[in-house]
Amino acid sequence: MARKKKEFPLLEKVMITDVAAEGRAIAKVNDLVIFVPYVAPGDVVDLQIKKKKNQYAEAEAVNFHKYAKTRAVPFCRHYGICGGCKWQVLPYSEQIRYKQKQVTDNLTRIGKIELPEIAPVWGSEKTEFYRNKLEFTFSNKRWLTNEEIRRNVTYDQMNAVGFHIPGAFDKVLAIEKCWLQDDISNRIRNAVRDYAYENDYSFFDIRNQAGMLRNLIIRTSSTGELMVIFSCKIEKEEEMTRFKDILQYTSDTFPEITSLMYVVNNKCNDTINDLDIITFKGNGHIFEEMEGLRFKIGPKSFYQTNSGQAYNLYKIARDFAGLTGNELVYDLYTGTGTIANFVARQARQVIGIEYVPEAIEDAKVNAQINGIDNTLFFAGDMKEMLTQDFINRYGRPDVIITDPPRAGMHRDVIDVLLFAESKRIVYVSCNPATQARDLALLDEKYKVTAVQPVDMFPHTHHVENVVLLEQKNIKE
């Protein structure tokens, strides 16, 4: 017998008071902290509790009595449904203010270390169409909004191309226009969708693991190049012939595509890093440019998704490194070697380490393309590669630049950093919370002397943060 779902009373005329993690806002009712998405501090709303624990609850705003004076009007028709860009209700100046608070709170409350004055967040010049990469999902289970359900809307076509709905892994919201990437992305996605509709292509069914069309990845670059990658499930030879028809249609309709590729993915997950990606038309890569340097970006390569802010981020990292031309620099989690090659001309030598072998090959090519001959790149798990033996062999670094994933650095890596005793560590982070945890561990030998947050993702709660650590005085 199914457990009866618990029903909670409606909380009326509740004031939203602050913002919280994951892009949500906060309200308090009788000492109960309530997390609410898609509202702004100053809104007065009726709240329907959806989940309740001892210390907190999660709720949905079902009616607005008053809008905050600082509230912005969301510009995207999909706002509040697709799950992205949750801070569209905040003016950009308010977004920056809350990101500043987030960095400060994380470094002080989690790090609990001595800090210098934290510099103001470096805002993004572009707040719309700022991304250079998006991934869309094909699904045979179109998500119907509450409004559509109330109006008994029915569709002849239940296939959709768009983004997964949070909390519903098998449902996809059909996206008509996304404001995150250049509009060529919208035109390609919608044209491919319409062609697939008209020619009765099967969209993927994630539950039953059936259907041809799975994913569509679109990458743009500051050089004007355009990469499109189709992911499909192909089990019969005749299916490949049919699949290539949609590739040819895409190629003919959008001659501006410089790299049209596809990958056959018959696995039960969407990851493609372990699969061969085949070039259907054009090159197997695109290029980014920065200060006259060219960076090769392959279909599996990581590159910061906000190209303009990536340049600012790397300039800050280079400034913090304080290079004079005589330093040995370690660039940890180097990716395609962007930071390593970006700082190489100001250093004696740069050694980059990265987990993904294909990225390291791109890093080597990037060095060669730019005539850089003072870099070395190694592929492998960071905690296994960066050891005391490695340092003894290749030299003790004068400067370490580290840009780990959201989870931060493994304790073994931090121990090696403490062993290396480089003069300076530049820590670039996409998660100030895990960065703060790591800074507390590094506090044994290092002090934080500069902090510069950078906003890479407008309309979201995410913020990058660059921290400079310098060795403490031995006498202290």
HUMO-V160061 format. One record per residue. N is the residue number from 0. SS is DSSP state (@ for helix, = for strand, . for the rest). D_FIRST is the distance of its C-alpha to the first C-alpha in Angstrom with 2 decimals. Layout:
n = [N:N]
ss = [SS:SS]
d_first = [D_FIRST:D_FIRST]
This chain:
n = [0:1:2:3:4:5:6:7:8:9:10:11:12:13:14:15:16:17:18:19:20:21:22:23:24:25:26:27:28:29:30:31:32:33:34:35:36:37:38:39:40:41:42:43:44:45:46:47:48:49:50:51:52:53:54:55:56:57:58:59:60:61:62:63:64:65:66:67:68:69:70:71:72:73:74:75:76:77:78:79:80:81:82:83:84:85:86:87:88:89:90:91:92:93:94:95:96:97:98:99:100:101:102:103:104:105:106:107:108:109:110:111:112:113:114:115:116:117:118:119:120:121:122:123:124:125:126:127:128:129:130:131:132:133:134:135:136:137:138:139:140:141:142:143:144:145:146:147:148:149:150:151:152:153:154:155:156:157:158:159:160:161:162:163:164:165:166:167:168:169:170:171:172:173:174:175:176:177:178:179:180:181:182:183:184:185:186:187:188:189:190:191:192:193:194:195:196:197:198:199:200:201:202:203:204:205:206:207:208:209:210:211:212:213:214:215:216:217:218:219:220:221:222:223:224:225:226:227:228:229:230:231:232:233:234:235:236:237:238:239:240:241:242:243:244:245:246:247:248:249:250:251:252:253:254:255:256:257:258:259:260:261:262:263:264:265:266:267:268:269:270:271:272:273:274:275:276:277:278:279:280:281:282:283:284:285:286:287:288:289:290:291:292:293:294:295:296:297:298:299:300:301:302:303:304:305:306:307:308:309:310:311:312:313:314:315:316:317:318:319:320:321:322:323:324:325:326:327:328:329:330:331:332:333:334:335:336:337:338:339:340:341:342:343:344:345:346:347:348:349:350:351:352:353:354:355:356:357:358:359:360:361:362:363:364:365:366:367:368:369:370:371:372:373:374:375:376:377:378:379:380:381:382:383:384:385:386:387:388:389:390:391:392:393:394:395:396:397:398:399:400:401:402:403:404:405:406:407:408:409:410:411:412:413:414:415:416:417:418:419:420:421:422:423:424:425:426:427:428:429:430:431:432:433:434:435:436:437:438:439:440:441:442:443:444:445:446:447:448:449:450:451:452:453:454:455:456:457:458:459:460:461:462:463:464:465:466:467:468:469:470:471:472:473:474:475]
ss = [.:.:.:.:.:.:.:.:.:=:=:=:=:=:=:.:.:=:=:.:@:@:@:.:=:=:=:=:=:.:.:=:=:=:=:=:.:.:.:.:.:.:.:=:=:=:=:=:=:=:=:=:.:.:.:=:=:=:=:=:=:=:=:=:=:=:.:.:.:.:=:.:.:.:.:.:.:.:.:.:.:.:.:.:.:@:@:@:@:=:.:@:@:@:@:@:@:@:@:@:@:@:@:@:@:@:@:@:@:@:@:.:.:.:.:.:.:.:=:=:=:=:.:.:.:.:.:.:.:.:=:.:=:=:=:=:=:=:=:.:.:=:.:.:.:@:@:@:@:@:.:.:.:.:.:.:.:.:.:=:=:=:=:=:=:.:.:=:=:=:=:=:=:=:.:.:.:.:.:.:=:.:.:@:@:@:@:@:@:@:@:@:@:@:@:@:@:@:.:.:.:.:=:.:=:.:.:.:.:=:.:.:=:=:=:=:=:=:=:=:.:.:.:.:.:=:=:=:=:=:=:=:.:.:.:.:@:@:@:@:@:@:@:@:@:@:@:@:@:@:@:@:@:.:.:.:.:.:=:=:=:=:=:=:.:.:.:.:.:.:.:.:.:.:.:.:.:=:=:=:=:=:.:.:=:=:=:=:=:=:.:.:=:=:=:=:=:=:.:.:.:.:.:.:.:.:@:@:@:@:@:@:@:@:@:@:@:@:@:@:@:.:.:.:.:.:.:=:=:=:=:=:.:.:.:.:.:@:@:@:@:@:@:@:@:@:.:.:=:=:=:=:=:=:.:.:@:@:@:@:@:@:@:@:@:@:@:@:@:.:.:.:.:.:=:=:=:=:=:.:.:@:@:@:@:.:.:@:@:@:@:@:@:@:.:.:.:.:=:=:=:=:.:.:.:.:.:.:.:.:@:@:@:@:@:@:@:@:@:@:.:.:.:=:=:=:=:=:=:.:.:@:@:@:@:@:@:@:@:@:@:@:.:.:.:=:=:=:=:=:=:=:=:=:.:.:.:.:.:.:.:.:.:=:=:=:=:=:=:=:=:.:.:.:.:.]
d_first = [0.00:3.80:6.46:8.94:12.12:14.97:17.94:21.45:24.67:27.36:30.33:33.49:36.84:36.22:39.08:38.49:40.83:40.87:39.58:37.37:36.37:34.92:36.65:34.63:36.23:35.82:35.54:35.52:34.18:34.91:35.23:31.92:32.69:30.91:31.14:31.58:32.52:35.15:37.06:40.44:41.90:43.33:40.71:39.35:35.85:32.74:29.86:26.16:24.43:21.86:21.38:22.76:23.96:26.43:29.49:28.69:26.56:26.33:26.94:28.10:31.26:30.54:33.99:37.45:39.92:42.57:43.30:44.97:48.70:48.40:45.55:46.21:45.10:42.84:44.78:42.06:40.15:37.09:37.15:33.88:31.80:32.99:32.72:36.37:39.43:37.52:40.82:42.38:42.16:44.69:48.38:49.46:51.61:48.60:46.60:49.53:49.68:46.05:46.46:49.51:47.52:44.78:47.40:49.18:46.08:44.89:48.33:49.04:45.72:44.61:48.05:49.85:53.15:56.40:56.37:59.07:58.72:55.98:57.44:56.03:53.40:55.15:53.61:53.14:55.84:53.37:50.14:49.18:49.35:49.92:47.77:49.28:46.06:42.78:40.09:38.16:35.17:34.89:31.43:30.20:27.47:29.36:27.84:28.02:28.84:27.34:30.63:30.52:27.07:28.35:31.42:29.50:31.68:31.41:33.29:34.91:34.69:31.37:33.14:34.16:36.41:35.90:33.94:30.39:28.28:27.42:23.82:23.34:25.01:24.89:26.26:29.98:31.87:34.93:37.94:41.05:43.17:42.71:45.33:45.19:47.45:50.64:50.06:50.92:47.38:45.99:48.45:47.67:43.89:44.09:46.72:44.77:41.64:43.67:45.36:42.06:40.76:43.99:44.14:40.52:39.77:36.23:34.45:32.26:28.57:27.34:24.05:25.90:29.12:31.25:33.94:37.51:37.90:36.14:38.09:41.34:43.28:46.30:48.89:51.95:54.87:57.72:60.11:58.71:57.09:53.74:51.27:48.41:46.01:43.62:40.78:39.67:37.97:40.58:40.14:42.90:46.54:46.55:43.79:46.18:48.85:46.57:45.37:49.01:49.60:47.41:49.24:52.56:51.52:50.62:53.92:55.96:54.30:54.55:57.81:57.52:54.91:56.85:54.16:51.72:49.51:46.44:44.19:42.22:38.86:36.76:34.69:31.08:32.27:34.81:37.36:40.78:42.95:42.92:43.80:47.15:47.80:50.33:52.86:53.14:55.81:57.90:57.66:54.99:55.10:56.05:58.11:57.87:61.04:61.81:65.35:66.82:64.46:62.39:58.97:57.51:53.80:52.10:48.70:47.10:49.27:48.09:50.15:49.54:47.91:50.23:53.65:55.73:54.01:54.03:57.81:57.86:55.48:57.70:60.85:59.46:58.56:62.08:63.74:61.84:62.90:66.52:67.94:71.69:71.89:72.22:68.62:66.32:62.88:59.52:56.93:53.49:50.57:53.32:51.31:53.94:56.59:56.90:57.68:59.71:61.94:62.07:63.65:65.60:68.85:68.99:68.33:70.17:67.15:63.39:60.89:57.45:54.36:51.16:48.18:48.19:51.16:51.46:51.82:54.58:56.40:56.27:57.59:60.54:61.23:61.11:63.69:65.87:65.63:66.82:69.53:67.91:69.07:68.11:64.38:62.52:58.88:56.54:53.06:50.58:47.92:49.46:48.91:50.45:53.28:54.42:55.79:58.91:60.46:59.85:61.61:64.45:64.95:64.74:65.94:64.78:63.64:65.42:62.48:58.80:56.71:52.98:50.31:47.05:43.56:41.16:40.22:43.87:46.04:45.13:46.73:48.95:50.34:51.10:52.90:55.08:55.86:57.02:59.10:60.62:61.98:62.67:64.56:61.90:58.23:56.91:53.13:51.52:47.83:45.07:43.02:45.06:42.41:42.72:46.43:46.80:45.20:47.70:50.60:49.98:50.38:53.49:54.95:56.47:59.26:58.80:58.97:57.56:60.53:59.12:55.81:55.42:52.09:51.89:49.55:48.53:45.56:46.28:43.40:41.14:40.89:42.24:45.74:48.01:50.24:53.45:54.75:58.11:58.45:61.87:62.95:63.63:67.20:67.81:69.71:66.84]
